[in-house]
């Protein structure tokens, strides 16, 4: 009887809680709708962006995550396969484990940090120039990022052409460094290194301009105060004043560097003209996704690789956010 009484009491308590919870939910919903109606013009202005963001970013990401758990050949309806794509990727895909992952990490290790550091120091040097020269040099640094990947590949294909007409081969043959032309873009020893050089050359994009704008807007009184406090060199100015003042721009530039690094992976295909690249020498995650998604039409497997790439990008962005966030509360 005692147990039955306790059960009845718990049922009564649960039933008594339901109306209050329902009323609270209705009240919160009503308040939210009233708040949205109060700021309806603001929501109207951001609606175009939000609609485009949801349609072209959120929905494709969710769809890719869902397709990564299926077998999908773009013709038949997707078939649920569970974790099979991920198991295959990390246990049976020899190309991914032996070529794609090492190439991706090497490519990202050089292009990301080197491009980021080079962008900062170039922006700093340009900020020291007079106005006219500053504009010319900034445009010269930014111009390569305006060219599409195919256009950049065409320019560098002429440089590294595998015959005597290529600029690099012509120079090396003329001065006796080599006796026969090197087929740079088909050589396993050269392709990835050329990709790194081209990507760094074209990495001075929006992030570079953000750094330059930030450097030009640092309060000059901070440098005067620093000199009074004992700062005696430009390196100390950069470390103690410039970098702390540029944390928002550094965060933005670092995120853009991540995006550029991961997008530049297609350069190997554009330079060599084949996917997969010769002996998988320039095969990185982006080109591996294209290989399985648009050549082999294994879209479920390609989606699994893209999810891994998305997770990698997210983790890297969190690292930079931690390094360059302005306050502890933002971490």
C-alpha positions as CSV (number, residue, x, y, z in Angstrom):
1,X,0.0,0.0,0.0
2,X,2.8,2.3,0.9
3,X,4.5,1.8,-2.5
4,X,1.2,2.3,-4.3
5,X,0.6,5.5,-2.4
6,X,4.1,6.8,-3.4
7,X,3.3,5.9,-7.1
8,X,0.1,7.8,-7.0
9,X,1.7,10.8,-5.4
10,X,4.4,10.8,-8.2
11,X,1.7,10.6,-10.8
12,X,-0.1,13.5,-9.2
13,X,3.1,15.6,-9.0
14,X,3.9,14.9,-12.7
15,X,0.4,15.8,-13.8
16,X,0.5,18.9,-11.7
17,X,3.8,19.9,-13.4
18,X,2.5,19.5,-16.9
19,X,0.2,22.5,-17.0
20,X,2.8,24.8,-15.5
21,X,5.4,23.6,-18.1
22,X,2.9,24.0,-20.9
23,X,2.0,27.5,-19.7
24,X,5.6,28.5,-19.4
25,X,6.3,27.2,-22.9
26,X,3.3,29.1,-24.3
27,X,4.4,32.3,-22.5
28,X,8.0,32.0,-23.7
29,X,6.8,31.4,-27.3
30,X,4.5,34.4,-27.1
31,X,7.3,36.6,-25.7
32,X,9.6,35.5,-28.4
33,X,7.1,36.2,-31.2
34,X,6.4,39.6,-29.6
35,X,10.1,40.4,-29.5
36,X,10.5,39.3,-33.1
37,X,7.6,41.5,-34.2
38,X,9.1,44.4,-32.3
39,X,12.3,44.1,-34.2
40,X,10.7,42.9,-37.5
41,X,12.6,45.5,-39.6
42,X,15.9,44.1,-38.4
43,X,14.9,40.5,-39.2
44,X,13.7,41.7,-42.6
45,X,17.1,43.2,-43.4
46,X,19.0,40.0,-42.4
47,X,16.5,37.7,-44.0
48,X,18.2,37.6,-47.4
49,X,21.5,36.6,-45.9
50,X,19.9,34.1,-43.5
51,X,18.0,32.4,-46.3
52,X,21.0,32.2,-48.6
53,X,23.1,30.9,-45.7
54,X,20.6,28.2,-44.8
55,X,20.1,27.1,-48.4
56,X,23.7,27.1,-49.5
57,X,25.6,26.3,-46.3
58,X,23.5,24.7,-43.6
59,X,21.4,22.4,-45.8
60,X,24.4,21.1,-47.9
61,X,26.4,20.4,-44.7
62,X,23.5,18.5,-43.1
63,X,22.9,16.7,-46.4
64,X,26.6,15.7,-46.6
65,X,26.6,14.4,-43.1
66,X,23.5,12.3,-43.9
67,X,24.9,11.0,-47.2
68,X,28.2,10.0,-45.5
69,X,26.3,7.2,-43.8
70,X,25.0,5.9,-47.1
71,X,26.0,4.2,-50.4
72,X,25.0,6.7,-53.1
73,X,26.1,6.5,-56.7
74,X,24.0,9.6,-57.9
75,X,21.6,7.3,-59.8
76,X,20.0,5.0,-57.3
77,X,18.4,6.1,-54.1
78,X,20.9,6.3,-51.2
79,X,21.2,3.0,-49.3
80,X,22.0,3.2,-45.5
81,X,25.4,1.8,-44.8
82,X,26.1,3.1,-41.3
83,X,29.7,3.7,-40.4
84,X,31.0,1.6,-43.3
85,X,32.4,4.6,-45.2
86,X,34.3,5.9,-42.2
87,X,35.6,2.4,-41.5
88,X,36.8,2.0,-45.1
89,X,38.4,5.4,-45.1
90,X,40.6,4.7,-42.0
91,X,41.2,1.0,-42.5
92,X,41.1,0.1,-46.1
93,X,41.7,3.2,-48.2
94,X,45.5,2.7,-48.7
95,X,45.7,5.8,-51.0
96,X,44.1,8.0,-48.3
97,X,46.4,6.7,-45.5
98,X,49.7,6.6,-47.4
99,X,49.3,9.5,-49.7
100,X,46.4,11.8,-49.1
101,X,46.8,12.3,-45.3
102,X,50.6,12.9,-45.4
103,X,50.3,15.2,-48.4
104,X,47.5,17.2,-46.8
105,X,49.4,17.7,-43.5
106,X,52.6,18.7,-45.3
107,X,50.7,21.0,-47.6
108,X,48.8,22.6,-44.7
109,X,51.9,22.8,-42.5
110,X,53.7,24.9,-45.0
111,X,51.0,26.9,-46.7
112,X,49.0,27.8,-43.6
113,X,51.6,29.0,-41.1
114,X,54.1,30.3,-43.7
115,X,51.4,32.1,-45.7
116,X,49.9,33.5,-42.5
117,X,53.3,34.7,-41.2
118,X,54.3,36.0,-44.6
119,X,51.1,37.9,-44.9
120,X,51.6,39.6,-41.6
121,X,55.2,40.7,-42.2
122,X,54.4,41.9,-45.8
123,X,51.5,43.9,-44.4
124,X,53.8,45.3,-41.8
125,X,56.5,46.3,-44.3
126,X,53.9,47.8,-46.6
127,X,52.3,49.8,-43.8
128,X,55.7,51.6,-43.3
129,X,55.7,52.9,-46.9
130,X,54.4,56.3,-48.1
131,X,50.8,56.3,-49.3
132,X,51.4,56.0,-53.1
133,X,54.0,53.2,-52.8
134,X,51.8,51.5,-50.2
135,X,48.9,51.3,-52.7
136,X,51.1,50.0,-55.5
137,X,52.7,47.3,-53.3
138,X,49.4,46.3,-51.7
139,X,47.8,45.9,-55.1
140,X,50.7,43.8,-56.3
141,X,50.5,41.5,-53.4
142,X,46.7,41.2,-53.5
143,X,46.4,40.7,-57.3
144,X,47.4,37.0,-57.5
145,X,44.5,36.1,-55.2
146,X,42.0,37.7,-57.6
147,X,43.0,35.2,-60.3
148,X,41.1,31.9,-60.5
149,X,42.9,28.7,-59.8
150,X,42.9,27.7,-63.4
151,X,44.4,31.0,-64.4
152,X,47.2,30.6,-61.8
153,X,47.8,27.1,-63.0
154,X,48.2,28.3,-66.6
155,X,50.8,30.9,-65.5
156,X,52.8,28.4,-63.5
157,X,52.5,25.7,-66.1
158,X,54.5,27.9,-68.4
159,X,57.1,28.4,-65.7
160,X,57.4,24.7,-65.0
161,X,56.8,23.3,-68.4
162,X,58.5,19.9,-68.9
163,X,60.4,20.9,-72.1
164,X,63.0,23.4,-73.1
165,X,60.5,26.2,-73.5
166,X,59.6,26.3,-69.8
167,X,61.2,29.2,-68.1
168,X,62.7,27.2,-65.2
169,X,64.1,24.4,-67.5
170,X,65.4,27.0,-70.0
171,X,67.3,28.8,-67.2
172,X,68.7,25.6,-65.7
173,X,69.8,24.3,-69.2
174,X,71.3,27.6,-70.2
175,X,73.6,27.8,-67.2
176,X,74.5,24.1,-67.1
177,X,72.7,23.1,-63.9
178,X,71.0,20.2,-65.8
179,X,71.6,18.4,-69.1
180,X,68.0,17.5,-69.9
181,X,64.6,19.1,-69.1
182,X,62.9,18.1,-65.8
183,X,59.2,17.1,-66.1
184,X,58.3,19.1,-63.0
185,X,54.5,18.7,-63.1
186,X,54.6,14.9,-63.6
187,X,57.5,14.2,-61.2
188,X,56.5,12.8,-57.8
189,X,59.5,14.6,-56.2
190,X,58.4,18.1,-57.4
191,X,54.6,18.3,-57.8
192,X,53.7,18.8,-54.1
193,X,56.5,21.3,-53.5
194,X,55.4,23.3,-56.6
195,X,51.8,23.3,-55.2
196,X,53.1,24.7,-51.9
197,X,55.0,27.5,-53.7
198,X,52.0,28.5,-55.9
199,X,49.6,28.5,-52.9
200,X,51.9,30.7,-50.8
201,X,52.3,33.0,-53.7
202,X,48.5,33.4,-54.1
203,X,47.7,33.5,-50.3
204,X,47.8,37.3,-49.9
205,X,44.0,37.7,-50.1
206,X,41.3,39.2,-47.9
207,X,43.2,38.2,-44.8
208,X,46.3,40.2,-46.0
209,X,44.1,43.3,-46.6
210,X,42.5,42.9,-43.1
211,X,46.0,42.8,-41.5
212,X,47.1,45.8,-43.5
213,X,44.0,47.8,-42.6
214,X,44.5,46.9,-38.9
215,X,48.1,47.9,-39.0
216,X,47.3,51.3,-40.4
217,X,44.7,51.9,-37.7
218,X,46.8,51.0,-34.7
219,X,46.8,54.0,-32.3
220,X,50.1,55.8,-32.7
221,X,50.0,57.0,-29.1
222,X,50.6,53.4,-28.0
223,X,54.0,53.4,-29.7
224,X,54.9,56.7,-28.0
225,X,53.8,55.3,-24.6
226,X,55.8,52.1,-25.3
227,X,59.0,54.1,-25.9
228,X,58.4,55.8,-22.6
229,X,58.0,52.4,-20.9
230,X,61.3,51.1,-22.3
231,X,60.5,49.6,-25.7
232,X,63.6,50.3,-27.8
233,X,63.3,48.3,-31.1
234,X,60.8,47.5,-33.8
235,X,60.6,43.9,-32.9
236,X,59.6,44.8,-29.4
237,X,57.0,47.1,-30.8
238,X,55.6,44.3,-32.9
239,X,55.5,41.8,-30.1
240,X,54.2,44.0,-27.2
241,X,52.0,46.6,-29.1
242,X,51.2,45.6,-32.7
243,X,50.2,42.0,-32.3
244,X,48.0,42.5,-29.2
245,X,46.3,45.4,-31.0
246,X,45.6,43.2,-34.1
247,X,44.0,40.2,-32.5
248,X,40.6,40.6,-34.3
249,X,42.4,40.9,-37.7
250,X,44.8,38.1,-36.8
251,X,41.8,35.8,-36.0
252,X,40.1,36.7,-39.3
253,X,43.3,36.3,-41.3
254,X,44.0,32.9,-39.7
255,X,40.5,31.6,-40.6
256,X,41.0,32.9,-44.1
257,X,44.4,31.1,-44.2
258,X,42.7,27.8,-43.2
259,X,40.1,28.2,-46.0
260,X,42.7,29.1,-48.6
261,X,44.9,26.2,-47.6
262,X,42.1,23.7,-47.9
263,X,40.7,25.1,-51.1
264,X,44.2,25.3,-52.8
265,X,44.4,21.5,-52.8
266,X,42.9,21.4,-56.3
267,X,46.1,23.0,-57.6
268,X,47.7,19.6,-58.1
269,X,45.0,18.5,-60.4
270,X,45.1,21.8,-62.3
271,X,48.8,21.8,-62.7
272,X,49.2,18.1,-63.6
273,X,46.0,18.0,-65.7
274,X,44.9,14.7,-64.1
275,X,42.9,13.5,-61.2
276,X,44.3,11.5,-59.4
277,X,47.6,13.3,-59.8
278,X,50.7,11.3,-61.0
279,X,51.5,8.6,-58.5
280,X,49.2,10.5,-56.1
281,X,52.1,12.9,-55.5
282,X,49.8,16.0,-55.2
283,X,46.7,14.2,-54.0
284,X,45.2,16.0,-51.0
285,X,41.8,15.7,-49.3
286,X,40.0,18.1,-51.7
287,X,41.2,16.3,-54.8
288,X,40.4,13.0,-53.2
289,X,36.8,14.2,-52.7
290,X,36.6,15.2,-56.3
291,X,38.1,11.9,-57.4
292,X,35.4,9.8,-55.6
293,X,32.5,12.3,-56.0
294,X,32.8,13.4,-59.6
295,X,34.8,10.7,-61.3
296,X,33.9,7.5,-59.6
297,X,30.5,8.8,-58.5
298,X,30.8,7.3,-55.0
299,X,29.1,10.3,-53.4
300,X,28.5,8.6,-50.0
301,X,32.2,7.9,-49.6
302,X,33.1,11.4,-50.9
303,X,30.7,12.9,-48.3
304,X,32.5,11.0,-45.6
305,X,35.8,12.5,-46.6
306,X,34.2,16.0,-46.8
307,X,32.9,15.5,-43.2
308,X,36.4,14.7,-42.0
309,X,37.7,17.7,-43.8
310,X,35.0,19.9,-42.2
311,X,35.9,18.6,-38.7
312,X,39.6,19.3,-39.3
313,X,38.7,22.8,-40.4
314,X,36.6,23.4,-37.4
315,X,39.3,22.1,-35.0
316,X,41.9,24.3,-36.6
317,X,39.6,27.4,-36.4
318,X,39.0,26.7,-32.7
319,X,42.8,26.6,-32.1
320,X,43.2,30.0,-33.8
321,X,40.2,31.4,-32.0
322,X,41.7,30.4,-28.7
323,X,45.1,32.0,-29.6
324,X,43.7,35.3,-30.8
325,X,40.5,35.8,-28.8
326,X,40.6,39.1,-27.0
327,X,39.2,38.0,-23.6
328,X,38.9,35.0,-21.4
329,X,35.1,35.2,-21.6
330,X,35.3,34.7,-25.4
331,X,37.2,31.4,-24.9
